Amino acid sequence: MTPTETGPEVAEERGPLKSPEEAVAYLKEISPELRGCAIIDPNGHVLAATGEDSESWTDPARELVAAADAATGEPAAHVHVATGDGEVFAVRYGKLTAVAVAERFVLSSLMAFDLRAVLRELR
Amino acid sequence: MPAKPHRLLLDRVSGYADEAAAYLRRRRHMRKPFARVYYPQGRSSDIPSEDEAGKALFRAAAHVIEIAGPPRRPGR
């Protein structure tokens, strides 16, 4: 049997994210600590979310973003709430907002970075 | 017989790693819930949980956590 030469493994280059659904799937793939996420438009409508019922994210996501904006009366770029049950993030970039729930003690800067990165691609 | 030089280095690095791990464990145990809002240009505000704004944020966070569902990995 002739040995075949194999080169180093090359990671497949990911194409640009074309839809909010792809963005949500990508976030789930790259972040094992992510429990769920949603991407919402400026009117608070859910464009895509994890789980079977994406509409169920509508009211909670709106409530979170409204509470963040109302905290000091200024629109928030990003909010992080760490609780005993998990960590919640909302990141606003352009007209879209990503809301995510992650496990406790997740690396918050990385989570925010990933959320902002997908929103940037979707813009 | 004197210890080999690389063993000394390995032991020292292991010691640092153990201390760092212990520090992170202590930090986790002592960490309290918090809410932090970030604004453009890098400003941020810690919102106390006793304030109305803090209560609203924690309430909203609890609702979002409920919707997200249980941990994906068991035992987390």
N, CA and C atoms of all chains as a GROMACS GRO file, in nm:
protein
  597
    1MET      N    1   0.085  -0.118   0.000
    1MET     CA    2   0.000   0.000   0.000
    1MET      C    3   0.088   0.123   0.000
    2THR      N    4   0.064   0.208  -0.094
    2THR     CA    5   0.149   0.326  -0.108
    2THR      C    6   0.102   0.434  -0.010
    3PRO      N    7   0.192   0.482   0.072
    3PRO     CA    8   0.148   0.588   0.165
    3PRO      C    9   0.114   0.714   0.086
    4THR      N   10   0.009   0.777   0.124
    4THR     CA   11  -0.028   0.901   0.055
    4THR      C   12   0.014   1.019   0.140
    5GLU      N   13   0.050   1.122   0.071
    5GLU     CA   14   0.096   1.241   0.143
    5GLU      C   15  -0.025   1.324   0.179
    6THR      N   16  -0.034   1.360   0.304
    6THR     CA   17  -0.144   1.449   0.342
    6THR      C   18  -0.085   1.578   0.393
    7GLY      N   19  -0.140   1.684   0.349
    7GLY     CA   20  -0.094   1.815   0.394
    7GLY      C   21  -0.161   1.852   0.525
    8PRO      N   22  -0.127   1.965   0.579
    8PRO     CA   23  -0.192   2.009   0.704
    8PRO      C   24  -0.339   2.038   0.679
    9GLU      N   25  -0.418   2.020   0.785
    9GLU     CA   26  -0.560   2.046   0.771
    9GLU      C   27  -0.584   2.196   0.758
   10VAL      N   28  -0.663   2.232   0.662
   10VAL     CA   29  -0.693   2.374   0.642
   10VAL      C   30  -0.841   2.395   0.677
   11ALA      N   31  -0.865   2.488   0.768
   11ALA     CA   32  -1.003   2.514   0.808
   11ALA      C   33  -1.078   2.573   0.690
   12GLU      N   34  -1.202   2.527   0.677
   12GLU     CA   35  -1.285   2.581   0.568
   12GLU      C   36  -1.320   2.725   0.599
   13GLU      N   37  -1.304   2.808   0.497
   13GLU     CA   38  -1.334   2.948   0.519
   13GLU      C   39  -1.485   2.966   0.519
   14ARG      N   40  -1.533   3.034   0.623
   14ARG     CA   41  -1.678   3.054   0.632
   14ARG      C   42  -1.715   3.170   0.541
   15GLY      N   43  -1.824   3.152   0.469
   15GLY     CA   44  -1.874   3.261   0.385
   15GLY      C   45  -1.940   3.364   0.473
   16PRO      N   46  -1.971   3.481   0.416
   16PRO     CA   47  -2.036   3.585   0.496
   16PRO      C   48  -2.176   3.540   0.538
   17LEU      N   49  -2.220   3.589   0.650
   17LEU     CA   50  -2.352   3.554   0.699
   17LEU      C   51  -2.456   3.628   0.616
   18LYS      N   52  -2.551   3.552   0.564
   18LYS     CA   53  -2.645   3.615   0.470
   18LYS      C   54  -2.779   3.647   0.535
   19SER      N   55  -2.805   3.589   0.652
   19SER     CA   56  -2.936   3.610   0.712
   19SER      C   57  -2.924   3.603   0.863
   20PRO      N   58  -3.023   3.661   0.933
   20PRO     CA   59  -3.021   3.649   1.080
   20PRO      C   60  -3.025   3.504   1.126
   21GLU      N   61  -3.092   3.418   1.051
   21GLU     CA   62  -3.097   3.277   1.089
   21GLU      C   63  -2.958   3.215   1.085
   22GLU      N   64  -2.883   3.250   0.983
   22GLU     CA   65  -2.745   3.199   0.973
   22GLU      C   66  -2.661   3.254   1.088
   23ALA      N   67  -2.686   3.378   1.124
   23ALA     CA   68  -2.609   3.440   1.233
   23ALA      C   69  -2.636   3.367   1.364
   24VAL      N   70  -2.762   3.335   1.389
   24VAL     CA   71  -2.798   3.265   1.513
   24VAL      C   72  -2.733   3.126   1.514
   25ALA      N   73  -2.739   3.057   1.402
   25ALA     CA   74  -2.679   2.923   1.394
   25ALA      C   75  -2.527   2.932   1.415
   26TYR      N   76  -2.466   3.035   1.359
   26TYR     CA   77  -2.322   3.052   1.373
   26TYR      C   78  -2.284   3.078   1.519
   27LEU      N   79  -2.362   3.162   1.584
   27LEU     CA   80  -2.334   3.191   1.726
   27LEU      C   81  -2.345   3.065   1.810
   28LYS      N   82  -2.445   2.985   1.781
   28LYS     CA   83  -2.460   2.859   1.856
   28LYS      C   84  -2.340   2.767   1.833
   29GLU      N   85  -2.290   2.772   1.711
   29GLU     CA   86  -2.179   2.682   1.678
   29GLU      C   87  -2.049   2.724   1.745
   30ILE      N   88  -2.022   2.853   1.746
   30ILE     CA   89  -1.891   2.898   1.798
   30ILE      C   90  -1.890   2.916   1.949
   31SER      N   91  -2.005   2.918   2.010
   31SER     CA   92  -2.009   2.945   2.153
   31SER      C   93  -2.084   2.837   2.227
   32PRO      N   94  -2.012   2.738   2.279
   32PRO     CA   95  -2.080   2.630   2.350
   32PRO      C   96  -2.145   2.678   2.481
   33GLU      N   97  -2.101   2.795   2.528
   33GLU     CA   98  -2.158   2.846   2.652
   33GLU      C   99  -2.289   2.922   2.629
   34LEU      N  100  -2.325   2.935   2.504
   34LEU     CA  101  -2.446   3.010   2.472
   34LEU      C  102  -2.568   2.922   2.493
   35ARG      N  103  -2.667   2.975   2.568
   35ARG     CA  104  -2.789   2.897   2.589
   35ARG      C  105  -2.894   2.932   2.485
   36GLY      N  106  -2.894   3.054   2.444
   36GLY     CA  107  -2.992   3.097   2.346
   36GLY      C  108  -2.965   3.240   2.307
   37CYS      N  109  -3.016   3.278   2.190
   37CYS     CA  110  -2.996   3.417   2.147
   37CYS      C  111  -3.105   3.455   2.047
   38ALA      N  112  -3.115   3.584   2.027
   38ALA     CA  113  -3.212   3.635   1.930
   38ALA      C  114  -3.154   3.761   1.867
   39ILE      N  115  -3.198   3.784   1.744
   39ILE     CA  116  -3.159   3.909   1.676
   39ILE      C  117  -3.286   3.984   1.648
   40ILE      N  118  -3.290   4.108   1.691
   40ILE     CA  119  -3.413   4.185   1.677
   40ILE      C  120  -3.387   4.312   1.597
   41ASP      N  121  -3.493   4.361   1.534
   41ASP     CA  122  -3.480   4.481   1.451
   41ASP      C  123  -3.510   4.605   1.536
   42PRO      N  124  -3.500   4.724   1.477
   42PRO     CA  125  -3.518   4.845   1.557
   42PRO      C  126  -3.657   4.855   1.622
   43ASN      N  127  -3.756   4.786   1.565
   43ASN     CA  128  -3.890   4.791   1.622
   43ASN      C  129  -3.914   4.683   1.726
   44GLY      N  130  -3.811   4.606   1.755
   44GLY     CA  131  -3.824   4.502   1.856
   44GLY      C  132  -3.877   4.371   1.801
   45HIS      N  133  -3.892   4.360   1.668
   45HIS     CA  134  -3.939   4.234   1.611
   45HIS      C  135  -3.824   4.135   1.602
   46VAL      N  136  -3.852   4.011   1.633
   46VAL     CA  137  -3.748   3.908   1.631
   46VAL      C  138  -3.726   3.863   1.487
   47LEU      N  139  -3.605   3.879   1.441
   47LEU     CA  140  -3.571   3.836   1.304
   47LEU      C  141  -3.530   3.689   1.302
   48ALA      N  142  -3.466   3.645   1.409
   48ALA     CA  143  -3.425   3.505   1.421
   48ALA      C  144  -3.391   3.480   1.566
   49ALA      N  145  -3.410   3.356   1.608
   49ALA     CA  146  -3.379   3.322   1.748
   49ALA      C  147  -3.359   3.172   1.759
   50THR      N  148  -3.297   3.132   1.866
   50THR     CA  149  -3.285   2.989   1.896
   50THR      C  150  -3.417   2.941   1.954
   51GLY      N  151  -3.431   2.811   1.955
   51GLY     CA  152  -3.554   2.754   2.011
   51GLY      C  153  -3.662   2.741   1.906
   52GLU      N  154  -3.769   2.674   1.945
   52GLU     CA  155  -3.875   2.646   1.848
   52GLU      C  156  -3.966   2.766   1.826
   53ASP      N  157  -3.981   2.847   1.927
   53ASP     CA  158  -4.073   2.958   1.916
   53ASP      C  159  -3.996   3.089   1.925
   54SER      N  160  -3.955   3.141   1.812
   54SER     CA  161  -3.872   3.262   1.816
   54SER      C  162  -3.952   3.383   1.863
   55GLU      N  163  -4.082   3.380   1.842
   55GLU     CA  164  -4.166   3.494   1.884
   55GLU      C  165  -4.165   3.510   2.035
   56SER      N  166  -4.136   3.402   2.108
   56SER     CA  167  -4.137   3.410   2.254
   56SER      C  168  -4.027   3.502   2.306
   57TRP      N  169  -3.929   3.533   2.220
   57TRP     CA  170  -3.822   3.624   2.260
   57TRP      C  171  -3.865   3.771   2.252
   58THR      N  172  -3.975   3.798   2.184
   58THR     CA  173  -4.009   3.938   2.153
   58THR      C  174  -4.021   4.025   2.279
   59ASP      N  175  -4.113   3.986   2.366
   59ASP     CA  176  -4.137   4.071   2.484
   59ASP      C  177  -4.017   4.078   2.578
   60PRO      N  178  -3.955   3.963   2.612
   60PRO     CA  179  -3.839   3.972   2.702
   60PRO      C  180  -3.723   4.054   2.644
   61ALA      N  181  -3.699   4.038   2.514
   61ALA     CA  182  -3.588   4.113   2.453
   61ALA      C  183  -3.619   4.264   2.455
   62ARG      N  184  -3.743   4.298   2.422
   62ARG     CA  185  -3.781   4.440   2.423
   62ARG      C  186  -3.768   4.497   2.564
   63GLU      N  187  -3.812   4.417   2.661
   63GLU     CA  188  -3.807   4.461   2.800
   63GLU      C  189  -3.662   4.487   2.842
   64LEU      N  190  -3.572   4.397   2.801
   64LEU     CA  191  -3.431   4.412   2.839
   64LEU      C  192  -3.371   4.537   2.775
   65VAL      N  193  -3.394   4.556   2.648
   65VAL     CA  194  -3.337   4.671   2.579
   65VAL      C  195  -3.395   4.801   2.635
   66ALA      N  196  -3.526   4.800   2.662
   66ALA     CA  197  -3.588   4.920   2.719
   66ALA      C  198  -3.531   4.950   2.857
   67ALA      N  199  -3.512   4.846   2.937
   67ALA     CA  200  -3.457   4.866   3.072
   67ALA      C  201  -3.315   4.920   3.064
   68ALA      N  202  -3.237   4.871   2.967
   68ALA     CA  203  -3.099   4.918   2.952
   68ALA      C  204  -3.098   5.065   2.911
   69ASP      N  205  -3.184   5.102   2.817
   69ASP     CA  206  -3.190   5.241   2.772
   69ASP      C  207  -3.240   5.333   2.881
   70ALA      N  208  -3.330   5.281   2.964
   70ALA     CA  209  -3.389   5.365   3.069
   70ALA      C  210  -3.299   5.378   3.191
   71ALA      N  211  -3.197   5.293   3.200
   71ALA     CA  212  -3.113   5.291   3.321
   71ALA      C  213  -3.053   5.428   3.352
   72THR      N  214  -3.001   5.494   3.248
   72THR     CA  215  -2.949   5.629   3.270
   72THR      C  216  -3.012   5.728   3.173
   73GLY      N  217  -3.113   5.683   3.100
   73GLY     CA  218  -3.182   5.772   3.007
   73GLY      C  219  -3.110   5.789   2.875
   74GLU      N  220  -3.007   5.711   2.854
   74GLU     CA  221  -2.928   5.724   2.731
   74GLU      C  222  -2.929   5.589   2.659
   75PRO      N  223  -2.941   5.587   2.526
   75PRO     CA  224  -2.941   5.458   2.456
   75PRO      C  225  -2.812   5.380   2.483
   76ALA      N  226  -2.828   5.255   2.519
   76ALA     CA  227  -2.712   5.172   2.553
   76ALA      C  228  -2.655   5.107   2.428
   77ALA      N  229  -2.522   5.095   2.426
   77ALA     CA  230  -2.458   5.022   2.316
   77ALA      C  231  -2.455   4.872   2.348
   78HIS      N  232  -2.455   4.844   2.478
   78HIS     CA  233  -2.432   4.705   2.517
   78HIS      C  234  -2.467   4.694   2.665
   79VAL      N  235  -2.530   4.585   2.702
   79VAL     CA  236  -2.562   4.566   2.844
   79VAL      C  237  -2.525   4.423   2.883
   80HIS      N  238  -2.481   4.408   3.004
   80HIS     CA  239  -2.443   4.277   3.058
   80HIS      C  240  -2.502   4.266   3.197
   81VAL      N  241  -2.586   4.163   3.216
   81VAL     CA  242  -2.643   4.139   3.347
   81VAL      C  243  -2.600   3.999   3.390
   82ALA      N  244  -2.529   3.993   3.500
   82ALA     CA  245  -2.482   3.864   3.552
   82ALA      C  246  -2.570   3.826   3.670
   83THR      N  247  -2.636   3.714   3.660
   83THR     CA  248  -2.723   3.669   3.768
   83THR      C  249  -2.678   3.531   3.813
   84GLY      N  250  -2.741   3.483   3.917
   84GLY     CA  251  -2.708   3.348   3.964
   84GLY      C  252  -2.752   3.240   3.869
   85ASP      N  253  -2.843   3.273   3.776
   85ASP     CA  254  -2.895   3.172   3.684
   85ASP      C  255  -2.833   3.179   3.545
   86GLY      N  256  -2.750   3.276   3.523
   86GLY     CA  257  -2.691   3.289   3.390
   86GLY      C  258  -2.653   3.433   3.362
   87GLU      N  259  -2.595   3.454   3.248
   87GLU     CA  260  -2.550   3.588   3.211
   87GLU      C  261  -2.622   3.631   3.084
   88VAL      N  262  -2.669   3.754   3.086
   88VAL     CA  263  -2.750   3.806   2.976
   88VAL      C  264  -2.675   3.920   2.910
   89PHE      N  265  -2.675   3.918   2.778
   89PHE     CA  266  -2.609   4.023   2.701
   89PHE      C  267  -2.707   4.079   2.599
   90ALA      N  268  -2.697   4.207   2.578
   90ALA     CA  269  -2.766   4.268   2.465
   90ALA      C  270  -2.668   4.364   2.401
   91VAL      N  271  -2.645   4.346   2.272
   91VAL     CA  272  -2.549   4.430   2.201
   91VAL      C  273  -2.620   4.494   2.084
   92ARG      N  274  -2.604   4.623   2.074
   92ARG     CA  275  -2.668   4.698   1.966
   92ARG      C  276  -2.560   4.740   1.868
   93TYR      N  277  -2.584   4.714   1.740
   93TYR     CA  278  -2.490   4.759   1.637
   93TYR      C  279  -2.570   4.799   1.516
   94GLY      N  280  -2.560   4.924   1.481
   94GLY     CA  281  -2.641   4.974   1.370
   94GLY      C  282  -2.787   4.966   1.410
   95LYS      N  283  -2.866   4.907   1.324
   95LYS     CA  284  -3.010   4.901   1.350
   95LYS      C  285  -3.050   4.771   1.420
   96LEU      N  286  -2.958   4.679   1.432
   96LEU     CA  287  -2.992   4.549   1.490
   96LEU      C  288  -2.942   4.537   1.633
   97THR      N  289  -3.011   4.451   1.707
   97THR     CA  290  -2.969   4.421   1.844
   97THR      C  291  -2.966   4.270   1.860
   98ALA      N  292  -2.860   4.222   1.923
   98ALA     CA  293  -2.851   4.080   1.955
   98ALA      C  294  -2.867   4.064   2.105
   99VAL      N  295  -2.953   3.972   2.143
   99VAL     CA  296  -2.975   3.942   2.284
   99VAL      C  297  -2.933   3.797   2.305
  100ALA      N  298  -2.853   3.772   2.409
  100ALA     CA  299  -2.802   3.637   2.429
  100ALA      C  300  -2.800   3.601   2.576
  101VAL      N  301  -2.818   3.472   2.603
  101VAL     CA  302  -2.806   3.420   2.738
  101VAL      C  303  -2.693   3.317   2.735
  102ALA      N  304  -2.602   3.329   2.830
  102ALA     CA  305  -2.488   3.238   2.836
  102ALA      C  306  -2.474   3.182   2.977
  103GLU      N  307  -2.391   3.083   2.988
  103GLU     CA  308  -2.365   3.025   3.120
  103GLU      C  309  -2.294   3.125   3.209
  104ARG      N  310  -2.299   3.099   3.337
  104ARG     CA  311  -2.230   3.186   3.432
  104ARG      C  312  -2.080   3.184   3.406
  105PHE      N  313  -2.019   3.297   3.434
  105PHE     CA  314  -1.874   3.313   3.424
  105PHE      C  315  -1.821   3.298   3.282
  106VAL      N  316  -1.907   3.318   3.187
  106VAL     CA  317  -1.860   3.320   3.048
  106VAL      C  318  -1.768   3.441   3.031
  107LEU      N  319  -1.678   3.432   2.935
  107LEU     CA  320  -1.588   3.544   2.910
  107LEU      C  321  -1.670   3.654   2.842
  108SER      N  322  -1.706   3.756   2.917
  108SER     CA  323  -1.805   3.853   2.868
  108SER      C  324  -1.754   3.932   2.749
  109SER      N  325  -1.626   3.966   2.749
  109SER     CA  326  -1.574   4.046   2.638
  109SER      C  327  -1.579   3.966   2.509
  110LEU      N  328  -1.556   3.836   2.519
  110LEU     CA  329  -1.560   3.751   2.400
  110LEU      C  330  -1.704   3.736   2.350
  111MET      N  331  -1.797   3.720   2.444
  111MET     CA  332  -1.937   3.707   2.405
  111MET      C  333  -1.982   3.835   2.334
  112ALA      N  334  -1.950   3.949   2.392
  112ALA     CA  335  -1.990   4.076   2.330
  112ALA      C  336  -1.924   4.091   2.194
  113PHE      N  337  -1.800   4.052   2.184
  113PHE     CA  338  -1.728   4.060   2.057
  113PHE      C  339  -1.797   3.976   1.950
  114ASP      N  340  -1.833   3.852   1.986
  114ASP     CA  341  -1.899   3.763   1.889
  114ASP      C  342  -2.034   3.819   1.845
  115LEU      N  343  -2.109   3.873   1.939
  115LEU     CA  344  -2.240   3.928   1.905
  115LEU      C  345  -2.224   4.048   1.812
  116ARG      N  346  -2.129   4.134   1.846
  116ARG     CA  347  -2.107   4.252   1.762
  116ARG      C  348  -2.058   4.211   1.624
  117ALA      N  349  -1.975   4.108   1.618
  117ALA     CA  350  -1.919   4.064   1.489
  117ALA      C  351  -2.029   4.015   1.396
  118VAL      N  352  -2.124   3.939   1.448
  118VAL     CA  353  -2.230   3.889   1.359
  118VAL      C  354  -2.321   4.002   1.317
  119LEU      N  355  -2.348   4.095   1.406
  119LEU     CA  356  -2.433   4.208   1.368
  119LEU      C  357  -2.365   4.293   1.261
  120ARG      N  358  -2.236   4.306   1.272
  120ARG     CA  359  -2.161   4.383   1.173
  120ARG      C  360  -2.171   4.317   1.036
  121GLU      N  361  -2.167   4.187   1.033
  121GLU     CA  362  -2.177   4.115   0.904
  121GLU      C  363  -2.316   4.124   0.844
  122LEU      N  364  -2.415   4.135   0.931
  122LEU     CA  365  -2.552   4.138   0.881
  122LEU      C  366  -2.593   4.276   0.831
  123ARG      N  367  -2.518   4.376   0.869
  123ARG     CA  368  -2.558   4.513   0.837
  123ARG      C  369  -2.566   4.537   0.688
  124MET      N  370   2.128   1.450   4.441
  124MET     CA  371   2.152   1.487   4.302
  124MET      C  372   2.072   1.614   4.274
  125PRO      N  373   2.132   1.716   4.218
  125PRO     CA  374   2.058   1.842   4.196
  125PRO      C  375   1.947   1.821   4.092
  126ALA      N  376   1.838   1.897   4.109
  126ALA     CA  377   1.725   1.887   4.015
  126ALA      C  378   1.768   1.939   3.878
  127LYS      N  379   1.713   1.875   3.774
  127LYS     CA  380   1.748   1.920   3.639
  127LYS      C  381   1.687   2.059   3.617
  128PRO      N  382   1.754   2.143   3.542
  128PRO     CA  383   1.709   2.282   3.526
  128PRO      C  384   1.565   2.292   3.475
  129HIS      N  385   1.529   2.208   3.379
  129HIS     CA  386   1.395   2.222   3.322
  129HIS      C  387   1.289   2.182   3.424
  130ARG      N  388   1.324   2.095   3.518
  130ARG     CA  389   1.227   2.056   3.621
  130ARG      C  390   1.194   2.174   3.711
  131LEU      N  391   1.298   2.254   3.740
  131LEU     CA  392   1.274   2.372   3.825
  131LEU      C  393   1.176   2.466   3.757
  132LEU      N  394   1.198   2.484   3.627
  132LEU     CA  395   1.111   2.574   3.552
  132LEU      C  396   0.969   2.519   3.546
  133LEU      N  397   0.959   2.391   3.522
  133LEU     CA  398   0.825   2.329   3.516
  133LEU      C  399   0.753   2.343   3.649
  134ASP      N  400   0.825   2.318   3.756
  134ASP     CA  401   0.762   2.329   3.888
  134ASP      C  402   0.718   2.471   3.915
  135ARG      N  403   0.798   2.566   3.873
  135ARG     CA  404   0.763   2.706   3.897
  135ARG      C  405   0.638   2.743   3.816
  136VAL      N  406   0.634   2.703   3.691
  136VAL     CA  407   0.518   2.733   3.607
  136VAL      C  408   0.394   2.664   3.662
  137SER      N  409   0.409   2.540   3.706
  137SER     CA  410   0.295   2.470   3.766
  137SER      C  411   0.244   2.542   3.889
  138GLY      N  412   0.338   2.591   3.967
  138GLY     CA  413   0.300   2.665   4.087
  138GLY      C  414   0.220   2.789   4.052
  139TYR      N  415   0.265   2.861   3.950
  139TYR     CA  416   0.193   2.982   3.907
  139TYR      C  417   0.054   2.946   3.858
  140ALA      N  418   0.047   2.836   3.783
  140ALA     CA  419  -0.082   2.792   3.728
  140ALA      C  420  -0.178   2.755   3.841
  141ASP      N  421  -0.126   2.686   3.941
  141ASP     CA  422  -0.211   2.649   4.055
  141ASP      C  423  -0.263   2.773   4.128
  142GLU      N  424  -0.176   2.869   4.145
  142GLU     CA  425  -0.218   2.992   4.214
  142GLU      C  426  -0.321   3.068   4.133
  143ALA      N  427  -0.300   3.072   4.002
  143ALA     CA  428  -0.397   3.142   3.916
  143ALA      C  429  -0.532   3.073   3.921
  144ALA      N  430  -0.530   2.939   3.920
  144ALA     CA  431  -0.656   2.864   3.924
  144ALA      C  432  -0.729   2.890   4.057
  145ALA      N  433  -0.653   2.892   4.166
  145ALA     CA  434  -0.713   2.918   4.297
  145ALA      C  435  -0.772   3.058   4.303
  146TYR      N  436  -0.701   3.154   4.243
  146TYR     CA  437  -0.750   3.292   4.240
  146TYR      C  438  -0.881   3.301   4.164
  147LEU      N  439  -0.888   3.233   4.048
  147LEU     CA  440  -1.011   3.237   3.968
  147LEU      C  441  -1.126   3.170   4.042
  148ARG      N  442  -1.096   3.061   4.112
  148ARG     CA  443  -1.202   2.993   4.189
  148ARG      C  444  -1.255   3.084   4.298
  149ARG      N  445  -1.166   3.153   4.368
  149ARG     CA  446  -1.209   3.243   4.476
  149ARG      C  447  -1.292   3.356   4.417
  150ARG      N  448  -1.250   3.406   4.302
  150ARG     CA  449  -1.322   3.517   4.238
  150ARG      C  450  -1.462   3.474   4.199
  151ARG      N  451  -1.475   3.352   4.150
  151ARG     CA  452  -1.607   3.302   4.112
  151ARG      C  453  -1.697   3.292   4.234
  152HIS      N  454  -1.644   3.239   4.343
  152HIS     CA  455  -1.728   3.220   4.462
  152HIS      C  456  -1.772   3.353   4.519
  153MET      N  457  -1.690   3.455   4.508
  153MET     CA  458  -1.721   3.583   4.569
  153MET      C  459  -1.800   3.674   4.476
  154ARG      N  460  -1.812   3.638   4.350
  154ARG     CA  461  -1.876   3.731   4.257
  154ARG      C  462  -2.025   3.743   4.283
  155LYS      N  463  -2.070   3.867   4.289
  155LYS     CA  464  -2.212   3.892   4.311
  155LYS      C  465  -2.278   3.928   4.179
  156PRO      N  466  -2.409   3.913   4.173
  156PRO     CA  467  -2.478   3.956   4.051
  156PRO      C  468  -2.455   4.104   4.025
  157PHE      N  469  -2.450   4.141   3.898
  157PHE     CA  470  -2.433   4.282   3.865
  157PHE      C  471  -2.500   4.312   3.732
  158ALA      N  472  -2.526   4.440   3.712
  158ALA     CA  473  -2.579   4.487   3.583
  158ALA      C  474  -2.492   4.604   3.540
  159ARG      N  475  -2.444   4.596   3.419
  159ARG     CA  476  -2.354   4.700   3.369
  159ARG      C  477  -2.400   4.740   3.229
  160VAL      N  478  -2.413   4.868   3.210
  160VAL     CA  479  -2.456   4.921   3.080
  160VAL      C  480  -2.339   4.996   3.019
  161TYR      N  481  -2.314   4.970   2.894
  161TYR     CA  482  -2.203   5.033   2.822
  161TYR      C  483  -2.259   5.127   2.716
  162TYR      N  484  -2.189   5.238   2.699
  162TYR     CA  485  -2.233   5.340   2.605
  162TYR      C  486  -2.125   5.360   2.499
  163PRO      N  487  -2.162   5.428   2.390
  163PRO     CA  488  -2.060   5.457   2.288
  163PRO      C  489  -1.942   5.533   2.350
  164GLN      N  490  -1.830   5.524   2.287
  164GLN     CA  491  -1.705   5.586   2.336
  164GLN      C  492  -1.651   5.517   2.462
  165GLY      N  493  -1.704   5.398   2.494
  165GLY     CA  494  -1.643   5.318   2.599
  165GLY      C  495  -1.686   5.346   2.742
  166ARG      N  496  -1.780   5.442   2.761
  166ARG     CA  497  -1.826   5.466   2.899
  166ARG      C  498  -1.912   5.350   2.944
  167SER      N  499  -1.915   5.329   3.076
  167SER     CA  500  -2.004   5.226   3.128
  167SER      C  501  -2.056   5.269   3.264
  168SER      N  502  -2.169   5.211   3.302
  168SER     CA  503  -2.227   5.242   3.433
  168SER      C  504  -2.268   5.113   3.499
  169ASP      N  505  -2.232   5.098   3.624
  169ASP     CA  506  -2.284   4.987   3.703
  169ASP      C  507  -2.417   5.031   3.760
  170ILE      N  508  -2.517   4.949   3.740
  170ILE     CA  509  -2.652   4.984   3.788
  170ILE      C  510  -2.680   4.902   3.913
  171PRO      N  511  -2.694   4.967   4.028
  171PRO     CA  512  -2.716   4.891   4.152
  171PRO      C  513  -2.848   4.815   4.147
  172SER      N  514  -2.850   4.697   4.202
  172SER     CA  515  -2.970   4.614   4.196
  172SER      C  516  -3.082   4.670   4.284
  173GLU      N  517  -3.044   4.760   4.377
  173GLU     CA  518  -3.147   4.816   4.466
  173GLU      C  519  -3.227   4.927   4.398
  174ASP      N  520  -3.168   4.989   4.296
  174ASP     CA  521  -3.236   5.098   4.225
  174ASP      C  522  -3.350   5.043   4.140
  175GLU      N  523  -3.443   5.132   4.106
  175GLU     CA  524  -3.552   5.091   4.018
  175GLU      C  525  -3.498   5.043   3.884
  176ALA      N  526  -3.398   5.115   3.834
  176ALA     CA  527  -3.339   5.077   3.705
  176ALA      C  528  -3.274   4.939   3.715
  177GLY      N  529  -3.206   4.914   3.826
  177GLY     CA  530  -3.142   4.784   3.845
  177GLY      C  531  -3.245   4.672   3.856
  178LYS      N  532  -3.350   4.700   3.930
  178LYS     CA  533  -3.456   4.598   3.946
  178LYS      C  534  -3.517   4.565   3.810
  179ALA      N  535  -3.538   4.668   3.730
  179ALA     CA  536  -3.596   4.647   3.598
  179ALA      C  537  -3.503   4.562   3.512
  180LEU      N  538  -3.374   4.590   3.520
  180LEU     CA  539  -3.277   4.514   3.440
  180LEU      C  540  -3.272   4.368   3.484
  181PHE      N  541  -3.269   4.345   3.613
  181PHE     CA  542  -3.262   4.207   3.661
  181PHE      C  543  -3.391   4.132   3.630
  182ARG      N  544  -3.503   4.204   3.637
  182ARG     CA  545  -3.631   4.140   3.605
  182ARG      C  546  -3.631   4.100   3.457
  183ALA      N  547  -3.587   4.193   3.372
  183ALA     CA  548  -3.582   4.166   3.229
  183ALA      C  549  -3.486   4.051   3.200
  184ALA      N  550  -3.372   4.051   3.269
  184ALA     CA  551  -3.274   3.944   3.248
  184ALA      C  552  -3.333   3.808   3.286
  185ALA      N  553  -3.408   3.806   3.395
  185ALA     CA  554  -3.469   3.679   3.439
  185ALA      C  555  -3.567   3.628   3.333
  186HIS      N  556  -3.642   3.719   3.272
  186HIS     CA  557  -3.737   3.677   3.168
  186HIS      C  558  -3.664   3.621   3.046
  187VAL      N  559  -3.553   3.685   3.009
  187VAL     CA  560  -3.477   3.638   2.894
  187VAL      C  561  -3.415   3.501   2.923
  188ILE      N  562  -3.365   3.485   3.045
  188ILE     CA  563  -3.304   3.356   3.082
  188ILE      C  564  -3.408   3.244   3.075
  189GLU      N  565  -3.529   3.278   3.116
  189GLU     CA  566  -3.636   3.178   3.113
  189GLU      C  567  -3.665   3.133   2.970
  190ILE      N  568  -3.666   3.230   2.878
  190ILE     CA  569  -3.695   3.200   2.739
  190ILE      C  570  -3.582   3.118   2.676
  191ALA      N  571  -3.460   3.149   2.715
  191ALA     CA  572  -3.346   3.080   2.653
  191ALA      C  573  -3.343   2.932   2.685
  192GLY      N  574  -3.399   2.894   2.799
  192GLY     CA  575  -3.405   2.753   2.830
  192GLY      C  576  -3.286   2.706   2.911
  193PRO      N  577  -3.277   2.575   2.933
  193PRO     CA  578  -3.175   2.519   3.021
  193PRO      C  579  -3.038   2.518   2.954
  194PRO      N  580  -2.934   2.491   3.030
  194PRO     CA  581  -2.800   2.483   2.973
  194PRO      C  582  -2.793   2.377   2.864
  195ARG      N  583  -2.711   2.404   2.761
  195ARG     CA  584  -2.696   2.309   2.653
  195ARG      C  585  -2.612   2.191   2.697
  196ARG      N  586  -2.518   2.220   2.792
  196ARG     CA  587  -2.430   2.112   2.836
  196ARG      C  588  -2.475   2.068   2.974
  197PRO      N  589  -2.496   1.941   2.999
  197PRO     CA  590  -2.543   1.895   3.130
  197PRO      C  591  -2.440   1.924   3.238
  198GLY      N  592  -2.495   1.952   3.358
  198GLY     CA  593  -2.405   1.975   3.470
  198GLY      C  594  -2.353   2.116   3.476
  199ARG      N  595  -2.408   2.209   3.393
  199ARG     CA  596  -2.362   2.348   3.396
  199ARG      C  597  -2.461   2.440   3.469
   0.00000   0.00000   0.00000
